[in-house]
Amino acid sequence: MRFPARRTQRGQTLVGMMVGVMISLITIAGMLVLYKTMIEVTGQASSDSLRDGQVASALLAAQMDVHEAGYGIALADVTPGLPEDPIDPERLTVIAEQAIAVSADDKRVVTWRSAVDGAAPSCTRLQIESTNDRAVRLLRRGPVACGSTASVGPDDWPAGTVLLANAGPWQQRDGSAVADAAAGSYLDMPADAGTSGFRVDTTALCTLPYAQQSADIQIRSPRLVLEKDGRELFSVCLSNIVATRIDTTPSAGGAAAGGSP
């Protein structure tokens, strides 16, 4: 017995195959775009991490060096009674001459003085060099024997150790320059910028850690700040330098007394 074929049964049509192929191509294209984007993002993140790591390690090395400022230096006790605020101007002059000072001609240069292990006092310099094409170098120069922070001539400094160097603008993977807000490029600053460079902060003083403070005397120290366009990049508490020494015993009534390390 034969059954007649149902007229509604049909095979694969050319139009159906073309629609299926088109959907497959669109899906594959989307996956390729996603894969390309993931590769670019991963590569850019790796490049950014490498750049950020270089800058962070250079600034960390600089901070560790600056901690030596004033070590082993007996600052003259120029005023017997130092007010807590503001710091006596004569005291600030002594600190600048004997301990740490930012160059008056170039705020990218800071020089500090220390005497390690009983040796004669020496000066060390931290210097940022940047050019019009946004090339940047961060140098540590010294130590050099010195009588004050300003006693070493420009030609007496050694070549120095390069902590960070970049021959041009920091670049993205596509070759475009990194924005100023990104890591690294913020060290690109002129010598005379009003809100960029190093400064010794004597307004927001820092104190020694609790375990190192005397119960009767509170010592306050200045900070070295590096900033770009008013944005603080890092600050270092200059714990070897006494800006104010406050007698906190009840009998002293909170009176301030001058002193030096």
N, C-alpha and C positions, 0 to 999 in steps of 0.2 A: 504494500500500500504506500503510495507516494503522497507526501504532504506538500502543498504549494508553498513557495518561498514568500515570506512576509515582505511586502513592499517597503516597510519602514526601516528595514535593516540596511545600513550602508557602511562602507569602509572609511578609512582616513582620507579626508579631503586635503587638497593642496592649500586651501585657505587656512584650515586648522593647523597644518604643519607650519605655515609661515607665522601665524600668531604665536605658536609655541616657541618657535625659534626667536622671535622678537622679544618675548617675555624673558627667555633665557639670557639673551644678549644684554638686556637692560639690567637684569640681576647681576650678571658677571661684571658689567661696567661699574655698577654701584659698589660691588665688593672691591674692585681694583682701586676706585677712588678712595674708599675707606682705608685700604691697605697703604696707599701712597701717603695719605694724611697721617696715619699712625707712624709710618717710617719717618716722615719729616718732623713730627712732633717729638718723637723719641730722639732723633738726631739733634734737634735744637735744644732739647732738655739736657742732653749730654754735653753739648757745647757750652750752654749756660752754666752748668754745674762746674765744668772745668775752669771757666773764666772766673766764676764766683769764688771757687776754691783758691785760685791764684791770688786774687785780691784779698780774700780773708786771711790767708796765711801771711801775706806781706804786711798787712796792718797789725796782725797779732804779733809778728816779730818786732814791729816798730813799737808797739805798746810795751812789750817786755823790756826793750832797751830803755825807753823813757823812764821806766820805774827806777832807774839808777840815779836820776837827777837829784843832786843834793846829798847823795850817800857819802859819808865820811867828811863832809864839809861842815865846819863850825861857823855858822852864819853869825855875824857880829850882832850883839844884843844892843841895837842902836837906840831903842826906846825902852825905858824901864817899865812903862805901863802901856800896854797895847789895848786900845779899845776893841771890843768884839766886832763892831761894824761902824764905820768902814775901817779897813786896815790902814795903818799909818803909812803915808806915802814914802817916808824915808825907809821903812821896812821893805816896801815893794822895790825900791831902788837896789837895796842890798840883795834881795832875791834875784833880781834880773842880772846883777853883776856877778854874783857868786854861785848861783844855782842853775837858773834856766831863763832863757830869753828868746823871744821871737824876733827875727831880723826886722829892723825898722824899714828896710828897703824892699824886702821880699817876704810876705807873710807865709810863703811856702817853706820857709827855712826856720828851724828851731834848733838852738844849741843849748846843751846842758853840761854841767860840770860835776864830777864825782871823784872820789879817791877810794879805790878798791884795795882791800887788803893792806892798808897802811902805805900804799904807794903815793907818789906825788900826785896832786890833782891833775886831771886831764879833762879835755873837752871832747864831746861827741856831737855829731850833727845829723839831723834827719832832714832830708831835702827832697822836695817834689819838683821835678822838672817837666814842664809841658810846653808844647810849641803850638803855633797857629794851626798846624795840620792835625792837632789833637793827639800827637804822639806823647806818651807819658812814661816817666821813669821815677821810681821811688828809691832813693839812695840813703845808705847809712855811711857816714864818713867819720873817720877817727878810730880810736881816741888819739888825741894830740896833747902833749903837755901844755898847760895854759895857766895864766894867773887870774883870768876872768873869762867870762863867756864871750867877750868881744876882743880878746887879746890875740886871737889867731887870725892872721891875714888870709885873704882869699887864696893866695898861692901856696899857703902852708898846709892846706888840707890835702890828704891823700885822695886817690881816685875814688875810693869807697867801694862798698859792697852793694850790688844791685839787688834790691828786694823785689822789685816789680818793674817790668819793662814791656812796652808795647810800641811798636814802630809807627802806628797810625791809629785811627779811630777803631774802637772795638766793633767788630762786624758780626752780623747775623750769618747764617749759613748761605743765604742768598746773596751775600755781599753788601747788603745795606748796612748803614752805620747804626750802632746801638744807641737808643735814646739816652738822653742825659740822666734819666732817672734809673737806668739799669746799672748793674754792678760794674765797677771798673771805670766807666767813663766819667764818674763824678770826681775823679782826681785831676781832670782837665780843668785847670783854673789859672787865671792870670796872677801876676805877682802882687798887684796892688788892689785886688778886689776887696771891697769893704766888708762883705759878709762871707768871704771864702778864705781858707787858709788856717794856720794855727793861731791860737791865742791862749794866754795863761789866764784862766778864770779865777778871779779873786772875789767874786760875788756869791757864787754857790759853792761854798767850801765843803770839803768832805772830811770825815773823821776816820780814825783808825778803827779796825774791827773791834768789837766789844771786848774780846779776850785780851787785846793789846792795849786797851785804855787803862789809865790809872783811875783809881776810885776817886781821887781828889782833883786831878788835873784833866781837863778836856783839851786835847790838841786838835786843831783844825788846820787842814792843808789845802793849798790851791789845787786846781785841776788843769791839765793840758787838754785842750779841745781842738779837734780838727773838724772843720765844717765846710760845706759847699752851699753857697747861696742861702745861708742861714739855717741849713739843715745839718744837724750834728751827725757826723759820721762815726766818731768814737771819742771817748774821753778817758783820761788816765788820772787817777788820784796820785798826786806827788807826795807820797806819805813820808819821804825823808826831809821835807821842807815844812817848817812850822810857820804858818801865817799868823795864827793867834794861839795863845795858851791861856785857857780860862780856868781859874781856881774855883772849883765847885764845892769846896768845903763850906759848911754852914757858917763858920767863923769868918770866912773871907767875904761872905755876902755876895758871892758871884763876881767879885772884882776880877778884872783881867790883869794878867802879868805877862810881860814879854819874856821871850826865851828863844833858844835855838837848840837844834838837835844835839 
